[in-house]
Amino acid sequence: MTPRDGSEAHDDNRWSDLDRPPLGETGLRRSLLRGDGLWSSLEVVPRTGSTNTDLVARAAAGAAEGAVLIAEEQSAARGRLDRRWSAPARSGLFFSVLLKPGEHEVPVARWGWLPLLAGVALATGLSATAGVDTALKWPNDLLVTVDGEERKAAGILAERAGADGIVVGIGLNVSLRATELPVPTAGSLALAGAKVTDREPLLRGVLRSFERWYQEWCAAQGDPGLSGLQETYAAGCATLGRQVRAQLPGDRDLVGEAVAVDGDGRLVIAGADGAREAVGAGDIVHLRPA
C-alpha cells in the first residue's frame, strides 16, 4: 500500500497489506487462556528473529509450561538441521509453544513423539477449521495439494529448553501467493483452496487441537499407542507405503519402502531384501522419493 504523497509505506505499518490483517492478541488470549487449560500465556510480537530461540530463552528464565509466542514476521526462522527460511509478514502462522512433559510423568524416552504430535495436531486442527485436505511427511512437514501436486505448507521444529522443557515451533504458510513461493515445491492454504484463510480462527483451531492431543498423550504417560497418537499419525502420513531414499550421515543411503512408524516415532524402511531398518529424525539428512 502506497501513501498518497507517493512515499513508500514503512515496514512497521501493521495495515500495509489489507489482505493480511494483524492478529488480535487480546481476543486470542480471551479465547485460549483458561485456568484449567494447557495455555498459560500468549504474546504476539510484530517481528523477531526466531520464536523458538526467544522461547528457549524465556524457558531458561523460568517461563511456565503453556507459554505461546507468535510472530507476525521472522527474520531468522530455522527448520530441521538449521535450515533457514523466510516468508512475508503476516502471510502465515509462525509460533512456538513451551511444553514440560516431565511435569506430567512422561518418560524422556517418549519426548521424541512431540514433533509428530504437533503434526497430528496441526493436520486435525486445519482439517476442522480450514476445510483443506492435508498429509504428513515424516518427520516434520505438512503437505497440501496444489494443482495436483503435493507441496510443503508447514514445517515443525522441536528443541530442548533446559532439562525439563521442549519448545515446539510451527511455521505454516496461509496466504502465500504463487509469486511469493520460495521454491516450486512450497505451497500454502490459499493455493490449496482452503475455505478459511483468516489466521485467527486457524490459530485457535490448531492450538485447541494441540492442547487436546498433548493432554491425552500426557495422560497416557507418553504412550503413543494408548493415546491413539501412533495410529492417527500413521493414518495421515503420506510417507508410508512409498519407496523412499533416506540419506544418512556418512553418505550412506537407505532405499526401500516406508512401511511403519514404530513405537519410538522412527520410520521403518524395508529394503529390497526384506530387511527392515528403523531410522530416527536425527539420523536423516534428507528423505526423498526413491
N, C-alpha and C positions, 0 to 999 in steps of 0.2 A: 504494500500500500504506500503510495507516494503522497506527501503533504502537498497542499495547494500551492505553496511557494516554490515547488519544484525541487526542494532539497530532498535528500534520501532520508527515509524513515530510520530512526535509531533502533538498533537491535533490541534494546530493552523495552520497547513498546509491546506490551502484552497483547495488544489487539492488532499487531502488524499484519496478521493473516486472519481475516474474518472467518475463513473456513476451518480454522484451528483455534477455537477459543481456549482460554486458560482454564485449568482445573479449579474448582471451588473447594478450597481447603476446609472451610467451616462446614459445608454440607457433607463432605466426606467424613469428617470427624463425627458429626452428629449421627450418621447412618452406620458407621463401622465400629466405633469405640463403645463397648458395653462392659459393664462391671464383671459379667460372667463370661466374657468372650476372650479370644486369643489376643486381639489387637489392643495394645496398651497406649500407644501414641502414634500420631500421624502428622507428618510435615511435608509440605510441598515447597520446593525451592525452585527459583527460576532457572538456575544454571549451576552445574557443578562439574568436576572432572569425572568422578565415578561415584554413584550412590553406594556401591559395595565398599569402596575404600573408605568413604565417610562413615558408613555404619559400622564397619570393623573398628574404626577409631572410637566411635561412640560406645561400642560394646566394651572396649578397654577402659573407658571412663565410667562404666557402671550402668549403661543403659539396660532397661528391663526387657525380658522376652516380649515379643509382640510389637516392637518398635517398627514403624513403616516409614521409609524415606523415599520420596518421589521427586524426580527432577523433570522439569519441562524440557531441559536440554542437557546433554552430557558432552563434554569436550574430550574426555579420555576414557570412554567406555571400553571395557575389556570383556572378551569372551574366553572360552576354554583355551588353555595353553598360551594365555596372554595375548591372544589375537585382538587387534584394535578395530573398532568400528564407530561410525557416527551416523546421525540422522538429523534432519531439520527439526528445529524447535517445535514442540507440541504436535509432532507428526505421529507420535506413538505413546506407549506407556513404558516408562523407564523407572523402575523402582526396585528397592531391596527391602527385605524383612529380616529381623533378627529372631532366631529360634534357639531355645536351650533345651533340647530333648533330654539331657541328663537330669533335669529337674523333674521329669516325668518317668524316671527309671528306665529309659530306653538305653540299652547297651550301646556303647560306642561302635561296636562292630556293625550295627544296623544303621548308622547315620549316613552311610553311603546311599541309602534309598531316598534321601531328601531331594536331590535333583530330579529323580524320577517321579517322586510325589508331586513336586512343583509342576512337572509336565502334565501329569494327570489332572491336577487342579486347574491349570491353565486351559487345557483342552475341554474339560467338562464345563468350566465356567463360561468359556466362549461359546460353546455349543448352545447353552441355555440362553445366553444374553445376546449374542451377535447373530445367531441363526446361520452359522457357517460351518461347513464340514472341515475338520482338522485331522491330522495324523501326527504321530510322534516318531521322530527319527532318533534312535538310540545314539548317544546317551542324553543329549541336551537340546534338541531342536524341535520346534513345532512347525509343521508343514501345512500349507493351504494349496488349493488347486487354482491356478491362473492360466487361462487359455489351454486347458487340458494338460498342464504340466504341474508337477509338484514343485512348490517353491518354499523356501525358508522364510517364515514370517516372524519367528521369535527364537531367542536363544536364552539359555539358563546357565547361570554360573553360581556354584556354591563354594564358599570359602570358610575355613575355620576362623573363629573370632575368639582367641584365647583358649583356655582349657575346656570351657563349658558351652561355647556358643558356635553357631553356624549362621552365616549370613548368606541368604539366597537372593540373587539378583535376577530380574527378568527384564528383557528388552523386547517389546512387541511393536511391530510396525502396524499402525492403524490406518492412517490416511495417506501413506506414502504413494505418490503418483508414479506412473511409469517412467517419466523423465527424471525422477529422483532416485531410482534404484541404484544402489552402489555396485551391484553386479547383476548379470542377467538371471541368476538363479534365486534372487531375492523376490519376495512378494509382500503383500500387505492385506489386511482385512478388506479394505476398499476395493483393491484389484480382484479379490476373490468373490466379490459380490455380497459382502456382509450386509444384513438388513439394518444393523446398528453400527455406526462408527463414532457415536458420541462417547468420548473417553470416560466420562464419569460413571455411567451405568456399567460399562465394560470393566472398569477397575473394581467397582463394588461387587460385581458378579465373580470376578476372579478371586478377590480376597475372601469372599464368603465361602467359595468353593475350597480355597486353600485352608481356611480355618476348619472346615468340616473334615477334610481328609487328614489334616495334621492331628486333630483331636482323636479321630478314630485310630490312627496309626499309633499315637502315644498310648491310648487306652489298651491297645494290644501289645504294649511294650516294644513297638517297632517291628512286630512280626508281619512281614508283607503278605503272607497267606491269610492269616487270621483277620487282618484288617481289610482284606479284599483288594489291596493295592497291587499285588503282583498280577492277579487275574485281569484287573482293569487296565493296567499298563500294557500287558500283552495283547489285549483285545484291540487297543488303539495304536499299536506300534507297527508302522509301515515297514520297518526293517525286517521283521520276522517273515520267513518264507521266501526271502530273496537271496540271490547269490551276491556275496559281498567280498570285498578285498580290504582287510584290515592291515594298515601299515603300522608296524610295531617298531619300537626303538631298536637301533642297530640295523636298520634297513631290512628287517625281516617282514615278509608278507604272509598273511594267513588268508587263504582263499577257500571259500566254501559257502554253504547255505546257513544263514542265521536261523536257528531252529528254536531258540528259547531264551528267556531271561531268567537266570537262576535265582535262588533264594538270597543271594548276596547282591543282586542287581547287575550281575555280569552278563554279557552277551555270550551265548553258547553258539559256536560255529562248528558245523560238521564238514570235514574235508571230504575230498573225493574218495578216500579210503575208508570212510565211515567213522574215523576217529573224531572225537569231539574235544574242543578246547574252549574254555571259558576265559574271556578277557574283560578286564575292568576298564572303566573310563580313563583312569590314569595310565593305562598301559598302551592306549591307542593314540597315534599321531593323527591319522586320517582313517575314516571309514567311508568307502565309496562302493558303488555297484561294481560287481566283478565284470 
